[in-house]
Amino acid sequence: MINADLHSHSTISDGLLTPTELVRRAAELGVELFALTDHDDISGLAEASAEAARLGLPFVSGVEISVTWETTTLHVVGLNIDVENAGLKASLVEAREGRRHRAQLMADDLTRVGITGSLEGANKYATNKEMIGRTHFARFLADKGIVSDVKSAFKRYLVKGKPGYVAHEWMSLEHAVHCIHGAGGVAVLAHPGRYKLGSTPMRRLLSEFRDLGGEALEVVTGNHTPDQVRHYSGLAKNFGFAASRGSDYHGPGESYTLPGRLPPLPIGLQAVWEMWER
């Protein structure tokens, strides 16, 4: 099996490396098939694709779309998309506008508990000002010494029930899948182990995702434990999903693993990249 890494982030969303730097890092680490999947933005794909071509690294154009399903925020990755698709572009513009509004509300809530200047501070860490998000606020909190590091920021702030968390209505699951398919891509439910869903709601989500045309499940990803890999491998088989593999790499010091350093997909699963290779 090839060393595929089909989930990563650059400075276009909340990563620490530019698209060029990220592709170079992936190539250095032995990745053999690489995708850039920034949150709700595809403006880094041309740069990443050009660098991948220069290095001879097979490249997949992707995006990670923020979704609201019932009361849970999910992420759906679109792989092998047409970056010129007008419908996808328009929907992502709308998603980014919602991000800016949420950022102001997050800052207001942090001010309420005595943390001032967070919006301006978070903006300093956002190369793309349209894409300011929780990670940029987390970096501000860490650098100000309010928390010890970015991961700690997500334990004490910015998550449900903590200061700085703001509920937001993202794109619907149906619309996200429709946008990805409209751009000729494959829809992948990202890092399912991260969602706080019990067995019954998870199966309901997977059933709905499949019925909407979702094709794949991210079985191997940076924050999945070996038990979770086995669990979601079984669910992928039960629901007829192809399997994806991606580090969800954001940059040095902020990720669970490096690009290309994931365990292989379990035996017996169809690799998602085989869908477009055919």
Buried (B, 14 or more C-beta within 10 A) or exposed (E): EEBBBBBBBBBBBBBBBBBBBBBBBBBEBEBBBBBBBBBBBBBBBEBBBBBBEEBEBBBBBBBBBBBBBEEEBBBBBBBBBBBEBEEBBEBBEEBBEBBEEBBEBBBEBBBEEEBEEBBEBBBEBBBBEBBBBBBBBBBBBBBEEBBEBBEBBBEBBBEEEBBBBBEBEBBEBBBBBBBBBBBBBBBBBBBBBBBEBEEEBBBBBBEBBBEBEBBBBBBBBBEBEEEBBEBBBBBBBEBEBBBBBBBBBBBEEBBBBBBBBBEBBBEEBBBBBEBEEE
